[in-house]
Structures are given as structure tokens and as C-alpha cells.
Amino acid sequence: MSEEEIVSSIRRGNDTLGKLMQDTLCCTGCGTCRGKVTKLLADTLATRAE
């Protein structure tokens, strides 16, 4: 799962970790990326709000 794919999913309206996980299957394996994905989600939403 690339950062670009996750950002694209967020831009399509998947604005919670749960929605991202359902749409992209990110964080559903070992879970080590959860912190990075959570930060990416927050950063992308903050940028969108500006």
C-alpha cells in the first residue's frame, strides 16, 4: 500500500481510520503502519481544511 493510494482514498471521502482500512485494507496485516497511516490521515485532512 503506497502513501499515494492512502491519500487518494482519503480524498475520496474515507476520513476515518476505519473507513481507510475498509477501502484500502491498510493496517489490516501486522499493524505496524497504523501510526504512520493515522498521521497521514490527520495531515491530509488538515491540509484539506485549509
mmCIF file of the C-alpha atoms, coordinates in Angstrom:
data_MODEL
# 
_entry.id   MODEL 
# 
loop_
_atom_site.group_PDB 
_atom_site.id 
_atom_site.type_symbol 
_atom_site.label_atom_id 
_atom_site.label_alt_id 
_atom_site.label_comp_id 
_atom_site.label_asym_id 
_atom_site.label_entity_id 
_atom_site.label_seq_id 
_atom_site.pdbx_PDB_ins_code 
_atom_site.Cartn_x 
_atom_site.Cartn_y 
_atom_site.Cartn_z 
_atom_site.occupancy 
_atom_site.B_iso_or_equiv 
_atom_site.pdbx_formal_charge 
_atom_site.auth_seq_id 
_atom_site.auth_comp_id 
_atom_site.auth_asym_id 
_atom_site.auth_atom_id 
_atom_site.pdbx_PDB_model_num 
ATOM 1  C CA . MET A 1 1  ? 0.000   0.000  0.000  1.00 0.00 ? 1  MET A CA 1 
ATOM 2  C CA . SER A 1 2  ? 1.543   3.272  -1.072 1.00 0.00 ? 2  SER A CA 1 
ATOM 3  C CA . GLU A 1 3  ? 1.160   6.662  0.563  1.00 0.00 ? 3  GLU A CA 1 
ATOM 4  C CA . GLU A 1 4  ? -0.409  7.933  -2.681 1.00 0.00 ? 4  GLU A CA 1 
ATOM 5  C CA . GLU A 1 5  ? -3.087  5.223  -2.554 1.00 0.00 ? 5  GLU A CA 1 
ATOM 6  C CA . ILE A 1 6  ? -3.962  6.131  1.024  1.00 0.00 ? 6  ILE A CA 1 
ATOM 7  C CA . VAL A 1 7  ? -4.126  9.878  0.266  1.00 0.00 ? 7  VAL A CA 1 
ATOM 8  C CA . SER A 1 8  ? -6.317  9.132  -2.753 1.00 0.00 ? 8  SER A CA 1 
ATOM 9  C CA . SER A 1 9  ? -8.667  7.134  -0.548 1.00 0.00 ? 9  SER A CA 1 
ATOM 10 C CA . ILE A 1 10 ? -8.855  9.985  1.966  1.00 0.00 ? 10 ILE A CA 1 
ATOM 11 C CA . ARG A 1 11 ? -9.663  12.428 -0.844 1.00 0.00 ? 11 ARG A CA 1 
ATOM 12 C CA . ARG A 1 12 ? -12.492 10.119 -1.934 1.00 0.00 ? 12 ARG A CA 1 
ATOM 13 C CA . GLY A 1 13 ? -14.104 10.650 1.470  1.00 0.00 ? 13 GLY A CA 1 
ATOM 14 C CA . ASN A 1 14 ? -12.599 7.924  3.637  1.00 0.00 ? 14 ASN A CA 1 
ATOM 15 C CA . ASP A 1 15 ? -11.909 10.271 6.524  1.00 0.00 ? 15 ASP A CA 1 
ATOM 16 C CA . THR A 1 16 ? -11.506 7.839  9.417  1.00 0.00 ? 16 THR A CA 1 
ATOM 17 C CA . LEU A 1 17 ? -9.028  5.055  10.044 1.00 0.00 ? 17 LEU A CA 1 
ATOM 18 C CA . GLY A 1 18 ? -11.856 2.525  9.920  1.00 0.00 ? 18 GLY A CA 1 
ATOM 19 C CA . LYS A 1 19 ? -13.028 3.730  6.513  1.00 0.00 ? 19 LYS A CA 1 
ATOM 20 C CA . LEU A 1 20 ? -9.454  3.705  5.206  1.00 0.00 ? 20 LEU A CA 1 
ATOM 21 C CA . MET A 1 21 ? -8.944  0.175  6.467  1.00 0.00 ? 21 MET A CA 1 
ATOM 22 C CA . GLN A 1 22 ? -12.145 -0.978 4.781  1.00 0.00 ? 22 GLN A CA 1 
ATOM 23 C CA . ASP A 1 23 ? -11.371 0.776  1.483  1.00 0.00 ? 23 ASP A CA 1 
ATOM 24 C CA . THR A 1 24 ? -7.648  0.031  1.157  1.00 0.00 ? 24 THR A CA 1 
ATOM 25 C CA . LEU A 1 25 ? -7.032  -2.829 3.604  1.00 0.00 ? 25 LEU A CA 1 
ATOM 26 C CA . CYS A 1 26 ? -4.228  -0.752 5.149  1.00 0.00 ? 26 CYS A CA 1 
ATOM 27 C CA . CYS A 1 27 ? -3.341  -1.628 8.764  1.00 0.00 ? 27 CYS A CA 1 
ATOM 28 C CA . THR A 1 28 ? -5.075  -4.993 8.482  1.00 0.00 ? 28 THR A CA 1 
ATOM 29 C CA . GLY A 1 29 ? -1.933  -7.137 8.434  1.00 0.00 ? 29 GLY A CA 1 
ATOM 30 C CA . CYS A 1 30 ? 0.672   -6.797 11.131 1.00 0.00 ? 30 CYS A CA 1 
ATOM 31 C CA . GLY A 1 31 ? -0.469  -3.270 12.068 1.00 0.00 ? 31 GLY A CA 1 
ATOM 32 C CA . THR A 1 32 ? 2.984   -1.712 12.253 1.00 0.00 ? 32 THR A CA 1 
ATOM 33 C CA . CYS A 1 33 ? 1.935   1.008  9.799  1.00 0.00 ? 33 CYS A CA 1 
ATOM 34 C CA . ARG A 1 34 ? -1.036  2.172  11.899 1.00 0.00 ? 34 ARG A CA 1 
ATOM 35 C CA . GLY A 1 35 ? 0.820   5.133  13.426 1.00 0.00 ? 35 GLY A CA 1 
ATOM 36 C CA . LYS A 1 36 ? 2.085   6.338  10.062 1.00 0.00 ? 36 LYS A CA 1 
ATOM 37 C CA . VAL A 1 37 ? -1.342  5.956  8.452  1.00 0.00 ? 37 VAL A CA 1 
ATOM 38 C CA . THR A 1 38 ? -3.024  7.785  11.338 1.00 0.00 ? 38 THR A CA 1 
ATOM 39 C CA . LYS A 1 39 ? -0.584  10.689 10.960 1.00 0.00 ? 39 LYS A CA 1 
ATOM 40 C CA . LEU A 1 40 ? -1.039  10.731 7.188  1.00 0.00 ? 40 LEU A CA 1 
ATOM 41 C CA . LEU A 1 41 ? -4.811  10.828 7.685  1.00 0.00 ? 41 LEU A CA 1 
ATOM 42 C CA . ALA A 1 42 ? -4.587  13.751 10.122 1.00 0.00 ? 42 ALA A CA 1 
ATOM 43 C CA . ASP A 1 43 ? -2.133  15.658 7.926  1.00 0.00 ? 43 ASP A CA 1 
ATOM 44 C CA . THR A 1 44 ? -4.212  15.150 4.784  1.00 0.00 ? 44 THR A CA 1 
ATOM 45 C CA . LEU A 1 45 ? -7.434  16.203 6.492  1.00 0.00 ? 45 LEU A CA 1 
ATOM 46 C CA . ALA A 1 46 ? -5.731  19.284 7.970  1.00 0.00 ? 46 ALA A CA 1 
ATOM 47 C CA . THR A 1 47 ? -4.421  20.278 4.535  1.00 0.00 ? 47 THR A CA 1 
ATOM 48 C CA . ARG A 1 48 ? -7.871  19.817 3.040  1.00 0.00 ? 48 ARG A CA 1 
ATOM 49 C CA . ALA A 1 49 ? -9.424  22.042 5.721  1.00 0.00 ? 49 ALA A CA 1 
ATOM 50 C CA . GLU A 1 50 ? -7.093  24.962 4.962  1.00 0.00 ? 50 GLU A CA 1 
# 
